[in-house]
């Protein structure tokens, strides 16, 4: 057995003169530290003598594939493959169901192998720094997943089912191409941390988050407003701020930035004055679920479509958002009150079913209402007493509620807006 120092890392590599030394190490250890070995494949001695192995570190090798016999390692729980050249996994990998941690970061994956969805005990899935463009539906079966890290990829959207993973606590999606977050994330009961820095977000979900997670969203330079509910939730974690805008997120809330707005979403042009009394125009883009918006002065009746969605949702869920301003406190509650499914024969893309399952875009901001809002709303835009640099949007279910909200939210400076011409 010889030792050789790695020129770049300074780490010591163990160079085996024959397979006997390697076999001896496999037999004696529960954890294999085989990083920086220059391995092009996992040695066969692991299959022969390693059925007891529980943890394997194979970072920064030259692996291009995993052998089919990997499924024979019935005790392996943690597998770290960071910094290799792997681009796919064998179907048999799904049989490694005792696996709890899987690190496939910094490899060459362009898609996520569906067999990962069969790893029923998986708690941490790390897929950072690959070339992944979407997450496969098979991953929705990972009911024990607690940490999902997919930063440094090419994701444009995230699936709504992420919000239904019952144990998801941490979601890291920095340095991707996201324009929005799934609305269903607001209903995730265990989510404590979301990191979506350096994306292309134009808005965050407007509804309050059930679990009140910490949200990191620095360097989304097209994001220039927050909903009143979400802003209140964030301010609670920032005691006595001097400049809340900079505290909440660096590189956001650039009110002068026009940006390239979507052609499909409703765009509002906000009129506001700077500290120098200069009139400026602030463009903001509303989430795509909103199809119609009204000002507090418009006395309209919502469509039968919107009324039906609200009635069906209220028949299944009790969903409330309470905001107390002195001291500031936000309480979000979501409870299933009717277990029977809407229908067991509806297609997966049936629009009303998906809207209800994904949750309302907001709960009416009138504190005495609690009506869910899906596609139509009365919009109030302002800048509040807590922050003077972040435009704030509040949604109400009717003109009456919008008027009551304006009266309730003392200190909110209402701003004029109009819908941008397409």
Residue pairs with C-beta under 8 A, 6 or more apart in sequence:
1 14
1 15
1 16
1 17
1 21
2 14
2 15
2 17
3 12
3 13
3 14
3 15
4 12
4 13
4 15
5 11
5 12
5 13
6 12
6 13
6 36
9 36
11 35
11 36
13 36
13 37
13 38
14 37
16 22
19 43
19 45
22 43
22 45
23 45
23 48
23 49
25 32
26 32
26 45
26 46
26 49
26 50
26 53
27 49
29 53
30 52
30 53
30 54
30 55
31 53
31 54
31 55
31 56
31 57
32 46
32 50
32 53
32 55
32 56
32 57
32 58
33 57
34 56
34 57
34 58
34 61
35 57
35 58
35 59
35 60
35 61
36 59
36 60
36 61
37 58
37 61
38 61
38 62
39 58
39 61
39 62
39 63
40 61
40 62
40 63
40 64
41 63
41 64
41 65
41 67
42 58
42 63
42 66
42 67
42 70
46 53
46 56
46 73
47 67
47 69
47 72
47 73
50 73
51 72
51 73
51 74
51 75
52 75
53 73
53 75
53 76
54 75
54 76
54 77
54 78
55 76
55 77
55 78
55 79
56 76
56 78
56 79
56 80
57 80
58 79
58 80
58 81
58 84
59 80
59 81
59 82
59 83
59 84
59 103
60 82
60 83
60 84
61 83
61 84
62 84
62 85
63 81
63 84
63 85
63 86
64 84
64 85
64 86
64 87
65 86
65 88
65 90
66 81
66 86
66 89
66 90
66 93
67 90
68 90
68 92
70 90
70 92
70 93
70 96
71 92
71 93
71 95
71 96
73 96
74 98
75 98
76 96
76 98
76 99
77 98
77 99
77 100
77 101
78 99
78 100
78 101
79 96
79 99
79 101
79 102
79 103
80 101
80 103
81 102
81 103
81 104
81 107
82 103
82 104
82 105
82 106
82 107
82 126
83 105
83 106
83 107
84 106
84 107
85 107
85 108
86 104
86 107
86 108
86 109
87 107
87 108
87 109
87 110
88 109
88 113
89 113
89 115
89 116
90 115
91 115
92 115
93 113
93 115
93 116
94 115
94 116
94 117
94 118
94 119
95 118
96 119
97 118
97 119
97 120
97 121
98 121
99 119
99 121
99 122
100 121
100 122
100 123
100 124
101 122
101 123
101 124
101 126
102 116
102 119
102 122
102 124
102 125
102 126
103 124
103 126
104 126
104 127
104 130
105 126
105 127
105 128
105 129
105 130
105 149
106 128
106 129
106 130
107 130
108 130
108 131
109 127
109 130
109 131
109 132
110 130
110 131
110 132
110 133
111 132
111 133
111 134
111 136
112 127
112 132
112 135
112 136
112 139
113 136
114 136
114 138
115 138
116 122
116 125
116 138
116 139
116 142
117 136
117 138
117 139
117 140
117 141
117 142
118 138
118 141
119 142
120 141
120 142
120 143
120 144
121 144
122 142
122 144
122 145
123 144
123 145
123 146
123 147
123 167
124 145
124 146
124 147
124 149
125 139
125 142
125 145
125 147
125 148
125 149
126 147
126 149
127 149
127 150
127 153
128 149
128 150
128 151
128 152
128 153
128 172
129 151
129 152
129 153
130 152
130 153
131 153
131 154
132 150
132 153
132 154
132 155
133 153
133 154
133 155
133 156
134 155
134 156
134 157
134 159
135 150
135 155
135 158
135 159
135 162
137 159
137 161
139 145
140 159
140 161
140 164
140 165
142 165
143 165
143 166
143 167
144 167
145 165
145 167
145 168
146 167
146 168
146 169
146 170
146 190
147 169
147 170
147 172
148 162
148 165
148 168
148 170
148 171
148 172
149 170
149 171
149 172
150 172
150 173
150 176
151 172
151 173
151 174
151 175
151 176
151 195
152 174
152 175
152 176
153 175
153 176
154 176
154 177
155 173
155 176
155 177
155 178
156 176
156 177
156 178
156 179
157 178
157 179
157 180
158 173
158 178
158 181
158 182
159 182
160 182
160 183
160 184
160 354
160 357
160 358
161 184
162 168
162 171
162 182
162 184
162 185
162 188
163 182
163 183
163 184
163 185
163 186
163 187
163 188
163 358
163 359
164 184
164 187
164 188
165 188
166 189
166 190
167 190
168 188
168 190
168 191
169 190
169 191
169 192
169 193
170 191
170 192
170 193
171 185
171 191
171 193
171 194
171 195
172 193
172 195
173 194
173 195
173 196
173 199
174 195
174 196
174 197
174 198
174 199
175 197
175 198
175 199
176 196
176 198
176 199
177 199
177 200
178 196
178 199
178 200
178 201
179 199
179 200
179 201
179 202
179 262
180 201
180 202
180 203
180 287
180 288
181 194
181 196
181 201
181 204
181 205
182 205
182 358
183 205
183 207
183 287
183 289
183 358
183 359
183 361
184 357
184 358
184 359
185 191
185 194
185 205
185 209
186 205
186 207
186 208
186 209
186 210
186 359
187 210
187 334
187 359
188 209
188 210
188 211
188 213
189 210
189 211
189 334
190 211
191 209
191 211
191 213
192 211
192 213
192 214
193 213
193 214
193 216
194 213
194 214
194 215
194 216
195 215
195 216
195 217
196 215
196 216
196 217
196 220
197 216
197 217
197 218
197 219
197 220
198 218
198 219
198 220
199 217
199 219
199 220
200 220
200 222
201 217
201 220
201 222
201 223
202 222
202 223
202 259
202 261
202 262
202 265
202 285
203 223
203 225
203 284
203 285
203 286
203 287
204 215
204 217
204 223
204 226
204 227
204 230
205 227
205 230
205 287
205 361
206 227
206 229
206 230
206 287
206 361
206 362
206 393
206 395
207 227
207 229
207 230
207 321
207 359
207 360
207 361
207 362
207 363
208 229
208 230
208 233
208 321
208 330
208 332
208 363
209 215
209 230
209 233
209 332
210 332
210 333
210 334
212 233
212 236
212 330
212 332
214 237
215 234
216 249
217 223
217 249
217 252
218 249
218 250
218 251
218 252
219 250
219 251
219 252
220 249
220 251
220 252
221 251
221 252
221 254
221 257
221 259
222 257
222 259
222 260
222 285
223 249
223 252
223 253
224 252
224 253
224 254
224 255
224 257
224 282
224 283
224 284
224 391
225 253
225 282
225 284
225 381
225 390
225 391
225 392
225 393
226 234
226 390
226 391
226 392
226 393
227 362
227 392
227 393
227 394
227 395
228 323
228 365
228 384
228 392
228 393
228 394
228 409
229 321
229 323
229 330
229 362
229 363
229 365
229 394
231 384
231 386
231 387
231 390
231 392
232 323
232 328
232 330
232 386
233 330
234 248
235 241
235 244
235 328
235 386
235 387
236 328
236 329
236 330
238 244
238 247
238 248
241 247
241 386
241 387
243 389
244 386
244 387
244 389
244 390
245 252
245 253
245 387
245 389
245 390
248 390
253 389
253 390
253 391
255 272
255 280
255 282
255 389
255 391
256 280
256 282
258 283
259 283
261 267
261 283
261 285
261 420
262 285
262 288
263 422
264 288
265 285
265 286
265 287
265 288
265 290
266 285
266 286
266 290
266 291
266 293
266 419
267 283
267 284
267 285
267 286
267 419
267 420
268 283
268 284
268 285
268 286
268 293
268 379
268 381
268 417
268 418
268 419
268 420
269 281
269 282
269 283
269 417
269 418
269 419
269 420
270 281
270 282
270 283
270 284
270 381
270 391
270 415
270 416
270 417
271 279
271 280
271 281
271 282
271 415
271 416
271 417
272 279
272 280
272 282
272 383
272 391
272 415
273 279
273 280
274 280
282 391
283 420
284 381
284 391
284 393
286 293
286 379
286 393
287 361
289 355
289 361
289 374
289 375
290 361
290 375
290 376
290 377
291 375
291 376
292 303
292 375
292 376
292 377
293 376
293 377
293 378
293 379
293 419
294 300
294 376
294 377
294 378
294 379
294 399
295 378
295 379
295 417
296 378
296 380
296 399
296 402
296 403
296 406
297 399
298 378
298 399
299 399
300 399
302 376
302 397
302 398
303 375
303 376
305 375
306 374
306 375
306 376
308 352
309 352
309 355
309 356
309 372
309 374
309 375
310 371
310 372
310 373
310 374
310 397
312 342
312 352
312 356
313 319
313 356
313 360
313 372
313 374
314 371
314 372
315 338
316 336
316 337
316 338
316 342
316 356
317 334
317 335
317 336
317 337
317 338
318 333
318 334
318 335
318 337
319 333
319 334
319 335
319 359
319 360
319 363
319 370
319 372
320 331
320 332
320 333
320 363
320 370
321 330
321 331
321 332
321 333
321 363
321 365
321 370
322 330
322 331
322 332
322 333
322 367
323 329
323 330
323 365
323 367
324 330
324 331
328 386
334 359
342 353
342 356
343 353
346 353
355 374
355 375
360 372
360 373
360 374
361 373
361 374
361 375
361 377
361 395
362 372
362 373
362 377
362 395
363 370
363 371
363 372
363 373
364 370
364 371
364 372
364 373
364 395
364 396
364 397
364 398
364 401
365 380
365 394
365 395
365 396
365 401
365 405
365 409
366 396
366 397
366 401
366 402
366 404
366 405
366 408
367 408
368 404
369 396
369 397
369 401
369 404
371 397
371 398
371 401
372 397
373 395
373 396
373 397
377 395
377 396
377 397
378 395
378 396
378 397
378 398
378 399
378 401
378 402
379 393
379 394
379 395
379 396
379 417
380 393
380 394
380 396
380 402
380 405
380 406
380 412
380 414
381 391
381 392
381 393
381 394
381 414
381 415
381 417
382 391
382 392
382 394
382 409
382 412
382 413
382 414
382 415
383 389
383 390
383 391
383 392
383 412
383 413
383 415
384 392
384 409
384 411
384 412
384 413
385 411
385 412
391 415
392 412
394 405
394 409
396 402
396 405
406 412
406 414
